[in-house]
Amino acid sequence: MLGKATSQETDEDDCWCSTRSSKLGTITEEGVRFLSPHDSMPKLLMPEHSISLQDSTGSDM
C-alpha cells in the first residue's frame, strides 16, 4: 500500500517473523513460495536464484 503506513503495517514490518503470507505468496527462510500467474503451478524463488536472475538481466537495484 502506498502512502502512510497503518499501525498494523508498521508493527508487522518492525517484528521479525519466520514466515509472512500475503495474497501473492509466502516468504520463508527458504525463499518465496507463490503460484505462477501463467499456469497456477506452485513455485519457489530462492535468494540465490533471485540474485542470479538479477545478474543475468543487468539489474542494478
CHARMM-style PDB file with segment names, atoms N, HN, CA, C and O in Angstrom:
ATOM      1  N   MET     1       0.844  -1.178   0.000  1.00  0.00      PROA
ATOM      2  CA  MET     1       0.000   0.000   0.000  1.00  0.00      PROA
ATOM      3  C   MET     1       0.888   1.238   0.000  1.00  0.00      PROA
ATOM      4  O   MET     1       1.798   1.359   0.820  1.00  0.00      PROA
ATOM      5  N   LEU     2       0.623   2.140  -0.907  1.00  0.00      PROA
ATOM      6  HN  LEU     2      -0.117   2.042  -1.573  1.00  0.00      PROA
ATOM      7  CA  LEU     2       1.378   3.381  -0.958  1.00  0.00      PROA
ATOM      8  C   LEU     2       0.779   4.381   0.011  1.00  0.00      PROA
ATOM      9  O   LEU     2      -0.402   4.308   0.351  1.00  0.00      PROA
ATOM     10  N   GLY     3       1.594   5.300   0.442  1.00  0.00      PROA
ATOM     11  HN  GLY     3       2.554   5.360   0.166  1.00  0.00      PROA
ATOM     12  CA  GLY     3       1.108   6.323   1.361  1.00  0.00      PROA
ATOM     13  C   GLY     3       1.486   5.997   2.789  1.00  0.00      PROA
ATOM     14  O   GLY     3       2.403   5.218   3.048  1.00  0.00      PROA
ATOM     15  N   LYS     4       0.762   6.606   3.709  1.00  0.00      PROA
ATOM     16  HN  LYS     4       0.016   7.239   3.499  1.00  0.00      PROA
ATOM     17  CA  LYS     4       1.064   6.436   5.126  1.00  0.00      PROA
ATOM     18  C   LYS     4       0.759   5.012   5.582  1.00  0.00      PROA
ATOM     19  O   LYS     4      -0.298   4.463   5.271  1.00  0.00      PROA
ATOM     20  N   ALA     5       1.693   4.425   6.320  1.00  0.00      PROA
ATOM     21  HN  ALA     5       2.551   4.872   6.573  1.00  0.00      PROA
ATOM     22  CA  ALA     5       1.512   3.075   6.823  1.00  0.00      PROA
ATOM     23  C   ALA     5       0.537   3.086   7.988  1.00  0.00      PROA
ATOM     24  O   ALA     5       0.533   4.011   8.800  1.00  0.00      PROA
ATOM     25  N   THR     6      -0.285   2.053   8.059  1.00  0.00      PROA
ATOM     26  HN  THR     6      -0.281   1.302   7.399  1.00  0.00      PROA
ATOM     27  CA  THR     6      -1.175   1.906   9.199  1.00  0.00      PROA
ATOM     28  C   THR     6      -0.381   1.297  10.342  1.00  0.00      PROA
ATOM     29  O   THR     6       0.723   0.793  10.134  1.00  0.00      PROA
ATOM     30  N   SER     7      -0.934   1.339  11.544  1.00  0.00      PROA
ATOM     31  HN  SER     7      -1.831   1.748  11.713  1.00  0.00      PROA
ATOM     32  CA  SER     7      -0.222   0.774  12.689  1.00  0.00      PROA
ATOM     33  C   SER     7      -0.008  -0.722  12.500  1.00  0.00      PROA
ATOM     34  O   SER     7       1.006  -1.256  12.949  1.00  0.00      PROA
ATOM     35  N   GLN     8      -0.946  -1.412  11.842  1.00  0.00      PROA
ATOM     36  HN  GLN     8      -1.769  -0.977  11.477  1.00  0.00      PROA
ATOM     37  CA  GLN     8      -0.787  -2.838  11.604  1.00  0.00      PROA
ATOM     38  C   GLN     8       0.397  -3.090  10.672  1.00  0.00      PROA
ATOM     39  O   GLN     8       1.188  -3.999  10.922  1.00  0.00      PROA
ATOM     40  N   GLU     9       0.533  -2.303   9.604  1.00  0.00      PROA
ATOM     41  HN  GLU     9      -0.110  -1.564   9.401  1.00  0.00      PROA
ATOM     42  CA  GLU     9       1.651  -2.456   8.681  1.00  0.00      PROA
ATOM     43  C   GLU     9       2.975  -2.161   9.379  1.00  0.00      PROA
ATOM     44  O   GLU     9       3.953  -2.883   9.183  1.00  0.00      PROA
ATOM     45  N   THR    10       3.013  -1.125  10.179  1.00  0.00      PROA
ATOM     46  HN  THR    10       2.219  -0.539  10.338  1.00  0.00      PROA
ATOM     47  CA  THR    10       4.232  -0.747  10.878  1.00  0.00      PROA
ATOM     48  C   THR    10       4.646  -1.832  11.857  1.00  0.00      PROA
ATOM     49  O   THR    10       5.817  -2.210  11.893  1.00  0.00      PROA
ATOM     50  N   ASP    11       3.707  -2.344  12.655  1.00  0.00      PROA
ATOM     51  HN  ASP    11       2.756  -2.037  12.626  1.00  0.00      PROA
ATOM     52  CA  ASP    11       4.019  -3.390  13.619  1.00  0.00      PROA
ATOM     53  C   ASP    11       4.552  -4.627  12.918  1.00  0.00      PROA
ATOM     54  O   ASP    11       5.515  -5.235  13.384  1.00  0.00      PROA
ATOM     55  N   GLU    12       3.938  -5.007  11.806  1.00  0.00      PROA
ATOM     56  HN  GLU    12       3.155  -4.512  11.427  1.00  0.00      PROA
ATOM     57  CA  GLU    12       4.364  -6.195  11.079  1.00  0.00      PROA
ATOM     58  C   GLU    12       5.758  -6.007  10.508  1.00  0.00      PROA
ATOM     59  O   GLU    12       6.570  -6.931  10.547  1.00  0.00      PROA
ATOM     60  N   ASP    13       6.047  -4.828   9.977  1.00  0.00      PROA
ATOM     61  HN  ASP    13       5.387  -4.077   9.945  1.00  0.00      PROA
ATOM     62  CA  ASP    13       7.349  -4.569   9.384  1.00  0.00      PROA
ATOM     63  C   ASP    13       8.450  -4.500  10.435  1.00  0.00      PROA
ATOM     64  O   ASP    13       9.604  -4.806  10.132  1.00  0.00      PROA
ATOM     65  N   ASP    14       8.121  -4.108  11.656  1.00  0.00      PROA
ATOM     66  HN  ASP    14       7.184  -3.860  11.902  1.00  0.00      PROA
ATOM     67  CA  ASP    14       9.125  -3.946  12.701  1.00  0.00      PROA
ATOM     68  C   ASP    14       9.461  -5.249  13.417  1.00  0.00      PROA
ATOM     69  O   ASP    14      10.490  -5.322  14.088  1.00  0.00      PROA
ATOM     70  N   CYS    15       8.630  -6.272  13.298  1.00  0.00      PROA
ATOM     71  HN  CYS    15       7.794  -6.212  12.752  1.00  0.00      PROA
ATOM     72  CA  CYS    15       8.895  -7.515  14.016  1.00  0.00      PROA
ATOM     73  C   CYS    15       9.588  -8.519  13.114  1.00  0.00      PROA
ATOM     74  O   CYS    15       9.433  -8.494  11.893  1.00  0.00      PROA
ATOM     75  N   TRP    16      10.362  -9.413  13.743  1.00  0.00      PROA
ATOM     76  HN  TRP    16      10.488  -9.434  14.735  1.00  0.00      PROA
ATOM     77  CA  TRP    16      10.992 -10.489  12.988  1.00  0.00      PROA
ATOM     78  C   TRP    16      10.025 -11.650  12.954  1.00  0.00      PROA
ATOM     79  O   TRP    16       9.516 -12.073  13.991  1.00  0.00      PROA
ATOM     80  N   CYS    17       9.774 -12.160  11.782  1.00  0.00      PROA
ATOM     81  HN  CYS    17      10.188 -11.817  10.939  1.00  0.00      PROA
ATOM     82  CA  CYS    17       8.868 -13.292  11.631  1.00  0.00      PROA
ATOM     83  C   CYS    17       9.542 -14.358  10.787  1.00  0.00      PROA
ATOM     84  O   CYS    17      10.262 -14.038   9.841  1.00  0.00      PROA
ATOM     85  N   SER    18       9.315 -15.628  11.122  1.00  0.00      PROA
ATOM     86  HN  SER    18       8.731 -15.887  11.891  1.00  0.00      PROA
ATOM     87  CA  SER    18       9.918 -16.704  10.344  1.00  0.00      PROA
ATOM     88  C   SER    18       9.195 -16.888   9.018  1.00  0.00      PROA
ATOM     89  O   SER    18       9.799 -17.345   8.047  1.00  0.00      PROA
ATOM     90  N   THR    19       7.916 -16.540   8.958  1.00  0.00      PROA
ATOM     91  HN  THR    19       7.426 -16.169   9.747  1.00  0.00      PROA
ATOM     92  CA  THR    19       7.176 -16.593   7.697  1.00  0.00      PROA
ATOM     93  C   THR    19       6.243 -15.401   7.613  1.00  0.00      PROA
ATOM     94  O   THR    19       5.799 -14.867   8.629  1.00  0.00      PROA
ATOM     95  N   ARG    20       5.956 -14.996   6.399  1.00  0.00      PROA
ATOM     96  HN  ARG    20       6.317 -15.430   5.573  1.00  0.00      PROA
ATOM     97  CA  ARG    20       4.975 -13.950   6.139  1.00  0.00      PROA
ATOM     98  C   ARG    20       4.142 -14.389   4.960  1.00  0.00      PROA
ATOM     99  O   ARG    20       4.674 -14.919   3.985  1.00  0.00      PROA
ATOM    100  N   SER    21       2.846 -14.177   5.036  1.00  0.00      PROA
ATOM    101  HN  SER    21       2.414 -13.747   5.829  1.00  0.00      PROA
ATOM    102  CA  SER    21       1.951 -14.565   3.959  1.00  0.00      PROA
ATOM    103  C   SER    21       1.211 -13.353   3.447  1.00  0.00      PROA
ATOM    104  O   SER    21       0.937 -12.411   4.190  1.00  0.00      PROA
ATOM    105  N   SER    22       0.894 -13.390   2.178  1.00  0.00      PROA
ATOM    106  HN  SER    22       1.117 -14.155   1.575  1.00  0.00      PROA
ATOM    107  CA  SER    22       0.042 -12.379   1.576  1.00  0.00      PROA
ATOM    108  C   SER    22      -0.763 -13.059   0.486  1.00  0.00      PROA
ATOM    109  O   SER    22      -0.651 -14.269   0.287  1.00  0.00      PROA
ATOM    110  N   LYS    23      -1.562 -12.297  -0.210  1.00  0.00      PROA
ATOM    111  HN  LYS    23      -1.653 -11.314  -0.049  1.00  0.00      PROA
ATOM    112  CA  LYS    23      -2.337 -12.855  -1.317  1.00  0.00      PROA
ATOM    113  C   LYS    23      -1.422 -13.330  -2.434  1.00  0.00      PROA
ATOM    114  O   LYS    23      -1.806 -14.195  -3.222  1.00  0.00      PROA
ATOM    115  N   LEU    24      -0.211 -12.772  -2.513  1.00  0.00      PROA
ATOM    116  HN  LEU    24       0.101 -12.069  -1.873  1.00  0.00      PROA
ATOM    117  CA  LEU    24       0.701 -13.114  -3.600  1.00  0.00      PROA
ATOM    118  C   LEU    24       1.599 -14.298  -3.284  1.00  0.00      PROA
ATOM    119  O   LEU    24       1.966 -15.042  -4.194  1.00  0.00      PROA
ATOM    120  N   GLY    25       1.963 -14.496  -2.024  1.00  0.00      PROA
ATOM    121  HN  GLY    25       1.665 -13.892  -1.285  1.00  0.00      PROA
ATOM    122  CA  GLY    25       2.856 -15.592  -1.694  1.00  0.00      PROA
ATOM    123  C   GLY    25       3.221 -15.620  -0.230  1.00  0.00      PROA
ATOM    124  O   GLY    25       2.675 -14.879   0.587  1.00  0.00      PROA
ATOM    125  N   THR    26       4.171 -16.506   0.084  1.00  0.00      PROA
ATOM    126  HN  THR    26       4.615 -17.108  -0.580  1.00  0.00      PROA
ATOM    127  CA  THR    26       4.646 -16.674   1.453  1.00  0.00      PROA
ATOM    128  C   THR    26       6.164 -16.582   1.465  1.00  0.00      PROA
ATOM    129  O   THR    26       6.842 -17.251   0.686  1.00  0.00      PROA
ATOM    130  N   ILE    27       6.690 -15.749   2.354  1.00  0.00      PROA
ATOM    131  HN  ILE    27       6.139 -15.205   2.987  1.00  0.00      PROA
ATOM    132  CA  ILE    27       8.132 -15.596   2.500  1.00  0.00      PROA
ATOM    133  C   ILE    27       8.579 -16.470   3.667  1.00  0.00      PROA
ATOM    134  O   ILE    27       8.044 -16.368   4.771  1.00  0.00      PROA
ATOM    135  N   THR    28       9.558 -17.324   3.414  1.00  0.00      PROA
ATOM    136  HN  THR    28       9.992 -17.407   2.517  1.00  0.00      PROA
ATOM    137  CA  THR    28      10.116 -18.187   4.459  1.00  0.00      PROA
ATOM    138  C   THR    28      11.634 -18.057   4.438  1.00  0.00      PROA
ATOM    139  O   THR    28      12.189 -17.328   3.616  1.00  0.00      PROA
ATOM    140  N   GLU    29      12.299 -18.760   5.338  1.00  0.00      PROA
ATOM    141  HN  GLU    29      11.848 -19.352   6.007  1.00  0.00      PROA
ATOM    142  CA  GLU    29      13.760 -18.792   5.342  1.00  0.00      PROA
ATOM    143  C   GLU    29      14.288 -19.381   4.040  1.00  0.00      PROA
ATOM    144  O   GLU    29      15.379 -19.030   3.589  1.00  0.00      PROA
ATOM    145  N   GLU    30      13.510 -20.278   3.438  1.00  0.00      PROA
ATOM    146  HN  GLU    30      12.624 -20.562   3.804  1.00  0.00      PROA
ATOM    147  CA  GLU    30      13.914 -20.966   2.208  1.00  0.00      PROA
ATOM    148  C   GLU    30      13.824 -20.058   0.978  1.00  0.00      PROA
ATOM    149  O   GLU    30      14.644 -20.163   0.065  1.00  0.00      PROA
ATOM    150  N   GLY    31      12.831 -19.172   0.955  1.00  0.00      PROA
ATOM    151  HN  GLY    31      12.165 -19.087   1.696  1.00  0.00      PROA
ATOM    152  CA  GLY    31      12.610 -18.291  -0.190  1.00  0.00      PROA
ATOM    153  C   GLY    31      11.168 -17.816  -0.223  1.00  0.00      PROA
ATOM    154  O   GLY    31      10.506 -17.731   0.811  1.00  0.00      PROA
ATOM    155  N   VAL    32      10.689 -17.508  -1.424  1.00  0.00      PROA
ATOM    156  HN  VAL    32      11.228 -17.578  -2.264  1.00  0.00      PROA
ATOM    157  CA  VAL    32       9.310 -17.043  -1.600  1.00  0.00      PROA
ATOM    158  C   VAL    32       8.530 -18.106  -2.354  1.00  0.00      PROA
ATOM    159  O   VAL    32       8.919 -18.512  -3.449  1.00  0.00      PROA
ATOM    160  N   ARG    33       7.435 -18.553  -1.770  1.00  0.00      PROA
ATOM    161  HN  ARG    33       7.119 -18.223  -0.880  1.00  0.00      PROA
ATOM    162  CA  ARG    33       6.546 -19.518  -2.425  1.00  0.00      PROA
ATOM    163  C   ARG    33       5.337 -18.758  -2.961  1.00  0.00      PROA
ATOM    164  O   ARG    33       4.738 -17.943  -2.259  1.00  0.00      PROA
ATOM    165  N   PHE    34       4.990 -19.037  -4.216  1.00  0.00      PROA
ATOM    166  HN  PHE    34       5.478 -19.698  -4.786  1.00  0.00      PROA
ATOM    167  CA  PHE    34       3.850 -18.374  -4.841  1.00  0.00      PROA
ATOM    168  C   PHE    34       3.316 -19.255  -5.953  1.00  0.00      PROA
ATOM    169  O   PHE    34       3.958 -20.234  -6.334  1.00  0.00      PROA
ATOM    170  N   LEU    35       2.150 -18.917  -6.477  1.00  0.00      PROA
ATOM    171  HN  LEU    35       1.629 -18.121  -6.168  1.00  0.00      PROA
ATOM    172  CA  LEU    35       1.577 -19.625  -7.614  1.00  0.00      PROA
ATOM    173  C   LEU    35       1.911 -18.864  -8.880  1.00  0.00      PROA
ATOM    174  O   LEU    35       1.766 -17.643  -8.940  1.00  0.00      PROA
ATOM    175  N   SER    36       2.359 -19.590  -9.890  1.00  0.00      PROA
ATOM    176  HN  SER    36       2.477 -20.582  -9.842  1.00  0.00      PROA
ATOM    177  CA  SER    36       2.696 -18.976 -11.170  1.00  0.00      PROA
ATOM    178  C   SER    36       1.469 -18.311 -11.771  1.00  0.00      PROA
ATOM    179  O   SER    36       0.396 -18.913 -11.796  1.00  0.00      PROA
ATOM    180  N   PRO    37       1.603 -17.088 -12.255  1.00  0.00      PROA
ATOM    181  CA  PRO    37       0.455 -16.422 -12.893  1.00  0.00      PROA
ATOM    182  C   PRO    37       0.130 -17.037 -14.258  1.00  0.00      PROA
ATOM    183  O   PRO    37      -0.942 -16.792 -14.812  1.00  0.00      PROA
ATOM    184  N   HSD    38       1.057 -17.836 -14.799  1.00  0.00      PROA
ATOM    185  HN  HSD    38       1.928 -18.035 -14.350  1.00  0.00      PROA
ATOM    186  CA  HSD    38       0.849 -18.434 -16.122  1.00  0.00      PROA
ATOM    187  C   HSD    38       0.078 -19.739 -16.075  1.00  0.00      PROA
ATOM    188  O   HSD    38      -0.833 -19.957 -16.873  1.00  0.00      PROA
ATOM    189  N   ASP    39       0.449 -20.622 -15.126  1.00  0.00      PROA
ATOM    190  HN  ASP    39       1.190 -20.445 -14.478  1.00  0.00      PROA
ATOM    191  CA  ASP    39      -0.182 -21.941 -15.092  1.00  0.00      PROA
ATOM    192  C   ASP    39      -0.667 -22.360 -13.703  1.00  0.00      PROA
ATOM    193  O   ASP    39      -1.090 -23.500 -13.507  1.00  0.00      PROA
ATOM    194  N   SER    40      -0.606 -21.444 -12.749  1.00  0.00      PROA
ATOM    195  HN  SER    40      -0.262 -20.518 -12.908  1.00  0.00      PROA
ATOM    196  CA  SER    40      -1.051 -21.675 -11.359  1.00  0.00      PROA
ATOM    197  C   SER    40      -0.287 -22.790 -10.646  1.00  0.00      PROA
ATOM    198  O   SER    40      -0.758 -23.318  -9.639  1.00  0.00      PROA
ATOM    199  N   MET    41       0.874 -23.146 -11.158  1.00  0.00      PROA
ATOM    200  HN  MET    41       1.257 -22.718 -11.976  1.00  0.00      PROA
ATOM    201  CA  MET    41       1.697 -24.157 -10.500  1.00  0.00      PROA
ATOM    202  C   MET    41       2.479 -23.499  -9.361  1.00  0.00      PROA
ATOM    203  O   MET    41       2.910 -22.353  -9.489  1.00  0.00      PROA
ATOM    204  N   PRO    42       2.667 -24.225  -8.235  1.00  0.00      PROA
ATOM    205  CA  PRO    42       3.448 -23.666  -7.127  1.00  0.00      PROA
ATOM    206  C   PRO    42       4.904 -23.467  -7.532  1.00  0.00      PROA
ATOM    207  O   PRO    42       5.491 -24.313  -8.207  1.00  0.00      PROA
ATOM    208  N   LYS    43       5.475 -22.355  -7.119  1.00  0.00      PROA
ATOM    209  HN  LYS    43       4.999 -21.668  -6.571  1.00  0.00      PROA
ATOM    210  CA  LYS    43       6.871 -22.015  -7.430  1.00  0.00      PROA
ATOM    211  C   LYS    43       7.592 -21.635  -6.147  1.00  0.00      PROA
ATOM    212  O   LYS    43       6.975 -21.179  -5.185  1.00  0.00      PROA
ATOM    213  N   LEU    44       8.906 -21.829  -6.145  1.00  0.00      PROA
ATOM    214  HN  LEU    44       9.408 -22.200  -6.926  1.00  0.00      PROA
ATOM    215  CA  LEU    44       9.762 -21.400  -5.038  1.00  0.00      PROA
ATOM    216  C   LEU    44      10.891 -20.581  -5.637  1.00  0.00      PROA
ATOM    217  O   LEU    44      11.667 -21.085  -6.448  1.00  0.00      PROA
ATOM    218  N   LEU    45      10.984 -19.328  -5.243  1.00  0.00      PROA
ATOM    219  HN  LEU    45      10.353 -18.918  -4.585  1.00  0.00      PROA
ATOM    220  CA  LEU    45      12.076 -18.456  -5.686  1.00  0.00      PROA
ATOM    221  C   LEU    45      13.036 -18.305  -4.514  1.00  0.00      PROA
ATOM    222  O   LEU    45      12.744 -17.627  -3.529  1.00  0.00      PROA
ATOM    223  N   MET    46      14.196 -18.960  -4.648  1.00  0.00      PROA
ATOM    224  HN  MET    46      14.433 -19.511  -5.448  1.00  0.00      PROA
ATOM    225  CA  MET    46      15.198 -18.919  -3.592  1.00  0.00      PROA
ATOM    226  C   MET    46      16.092 -17.701  -3.781  1.00  0.00      PROA
ATOM    227  O   MET    46      16.239 -17.229  -4.909  1.00  0.00      PROA
ATOM    228  N   PRO    47      16.695 -17.175  -2.712  1.00  0.00      PROA
ATOM    229  CA  PRO    47      17.528 -15.975  -2.825  1.00  0.00      PROA
ATOM    230  C   PRO    47      18.637 -16.108  -3.866  1.00  0.00      PROA
ATOM    231  O   PRO    47      18.911 -15.162  -4.605  1.00  0.00      PROA
ATOM    232  N   GLU    48      19.272 -17.273  -3.928  1.00  0.00      PROA
ATOM    233  HN  GLU    48      19.049 -18.041  -3.328  1.00  0.00      PROA
ATOM    234  CA  GLU    48      20.356 -17.483  -4.887  1.00  0.00      PROA
ATOM    235  C   GLU    48      19.858 -17.354  -6.326  1.00  0.00      PROA
ATOM    236  O   GLU    48      20.527 -16.758  -7.171  1.00  0.00      PROA
ATOM    237  N   HSD    49      18.679 -17.918  -6.595  1.00  0.00      PROA
ATOM    238  HN  HSD    49      18.136 -18.402  -5.909  1.00  0.00      PROA
ATOM    239  CA  HSD    49      18.114 -17.845  -7.944  1.00  0.00      PROA
ATOM    240  C   HSD    49      17.694 -16.413  -8.271  1.00  0.00      PROA
ATOM    241  O   HSD    49      17.872 -15.954  -9.399  1.00  0.00      PROA
ATOM    242  N   SER    50      17.145 -15.717  -7.296  1.00  0.00      PROA
ATOM    243  HN  SER    50      17.001 -16.090  -6.380  1.00  0.00      PROA
ATOM    244  CA  SER    50      16.754 -14.332  -7.496  1.00  0.00      PROA
ATOM    245  C   SER    50      17.962 -13.471  -7.881  1.00  0.00      PROA
ATOM    246  O   SER    50      17.891 -12.662  -8.806  1.00  0.00      PROA
ATOM    247  N   ILE    51      19.063 -13.656  -7.163  1.00  0.00      PROA
ATOM    248  HN  ILE    51      19.121 -14.313  -6.411  1.00  0.00      PROA
ATOM    249  CA  ILE    51      20.278 -12.889  -7.450  1.00  0.00      PROA
ATOM    250  C   ILE    51      20.823 -13.249  -8.830  1.00  0.00      PROA
ATOM    251  O   ILE    51      21.278 -12.377  -9.570  1.00  0.00      PROA
ATOM    252  N   SER    52      20.776 -14.532  -9.170  1.00  0.00      PROA
ATOM    253  HN  SER    52      20.406 -15.240  -8.568  1.00  0.00      PROA
ATOM    254  CA  SER    52      21.232 -14.978 -10.488  1.00  0.00      PROA
ATOM    255  C   SER    52      20.399 -14.332 -11.602  1.00  0.00      PROA
ATOM    256  O   SER    52      20.946 -13.890 -12.612  1.00  0.00      PROA
ATOM    257  N   LEU    53      19.077 -14.282 -11.414  1.00  0.00      PROA
ATOM    258  HN  LEU    53      18.633 -14.642 -10.594  1.00  0.00      PROA
ATOM    259  CA  LEU    53      18.207 -13.635 -12.401  1.00  0.00      PROA
ATOM    260  C   LEU    53      18.529 -12.143 -12.526  1.00  0.00      PROA
ATOM    261  O   LEU    53      18.561 -11.604 -13.632  1.00  0.00      PROA
ATOM    262  N   GLN    54      18.764 -11.487 -11.405  1.00  0.00      PROA
ATOM    263  HN  GLN    54      18.738 -11.926 -10.506  1.00  0.00      PROA
ATOM    264  CA  GLN    54      19.090 -10.071 -11.431  1.00  0.00      PROA
ATOM    265  C   GLN    54      20.417  -9.828 -12.149  1.00  0.00      PROA
ATOM    266  O   GLN    54      20.537  -8.885 -12.931  1.00  0.00      PROA
ATOM    267  N   ASP    55      21.405 -10.672 -11.887  1.00  0.00      PROA
ATOM    268  HN  ASP    55      21.308 -11.438 -11.252  1.00  0.00      PROA
ATOM    269  CA  ASP    55      22.706 -10.546 -12.564  1.00  0.00      PROA
ATOM    270  C   ASP    55      22.562 -10.743 -14.071  1.00  0.00      PROA
ATOM    271  O   ASP    55      23.163 -10.013 -14.858  1.00  0.00      PROA
ATOM    272  N   SER    56      21.760 -11.735 -14.469  1.00  0.00      PROA
ATOM    273  HN  SER    56      21.271 -12.328 -13.830  1.00  0.00      PROA
ATOM    274  CA  SER    56      21.630 -12.042 -15.891  1.00  0.00      PROA
ATOM    275  C   SER    56      20.910 -10.960 -16.669  1.00  0.00      PROA
ATOM    276  O   SER    56      21.092 -10.838 -17.881  1.00  0.00      PROA
ATOM    277  N   THR    57      20.084 -10.163 -15.977  1.00  0.00      PROA
ATOM    278  HN  THR    57      19.936 -10.262 -14.993  1.00  0.00      PROA
ATOM    279  CA  THR    57      19.362  -9.076 -16.655  1.00  0.00      PROA
ATOM    280  C   THR    57      20.058  -7.727 -16.492  1.00  0.00      PROA
ATOM    281  O   THR    57      19.599  -6.720 -17.030  1.00  0.00      PROA
ATOM    282  N   GLY    58      21.170  -7.707 -15.747  1.00  0.00      PROA
ATOM    283  HN  GLY    58      21.543  -8.525 -15.310  1.00  0.00      PROA
ATOM    284  CA  GLY    58      21.885  -6.452 -15.550  1.00  0.00      PROA
ATOM    285  C   GLY    58      21.221  -5.504 -14.572  1.00  0.00      PROA
ATOM    286  O   GLY    58      21.457  -4.297 -14.611  1.00  0.00      PROA
ATOM    287  N   SER    59      20.392  -6.044 -13.697  1.00  0.00      PROA
ATOM    288  HN  SER    59      20.200  -7.025 -13.665  1.00  0.00      PROA
ATOM    289  CA  SER    59      19.695  -5.222 -12.716  1.00  0.00      PROA
ATOM    290  C   SER    59      20.701  -4.569 -11.770  1.00  0.00      PROA
ATOM    291  O   SER    59      21.663  -5.210 -11.346  1.00  0.00      PROA
ATOM    292  N   ASP    60      20.480  -3.294 -11.439  1.00  0.00      PROA
ATOM    293  HN  ASP    60      19.698  -2.774 -11.784  1.00  0.00      PROA
ATOM    294  CA  ASP    60      21.370  -2.593 -10.506  1.00  0.00      PROA
ATOM    295  C   ASP    60      20.586  -2.020  -9.337  1.00  0.00      PROA
ATOM    296  O   ASP    60      21.019  -1.049  -8.715  1.00  0.00      PROA
ATOM    297  N   MET    61      19.458  -2.599  -9.039  1.00  0.00      PROA
ATOM    298  HN  MET    61      19.106  -3.387  -9.544  1.00  0.00      PROA
ATOM    299  CA  MET    61      18.637  -2.105  -7.919  1.00  0.00      PROA
ATOM    300  C   MET    61      19.132  -2.645  -6.618  1.00  0.00      PROA
ATOM    301  OT1 MET    61      18.567  -2.339  -5.568  1.00  0.00      PROA
TER     302      MET     61
END
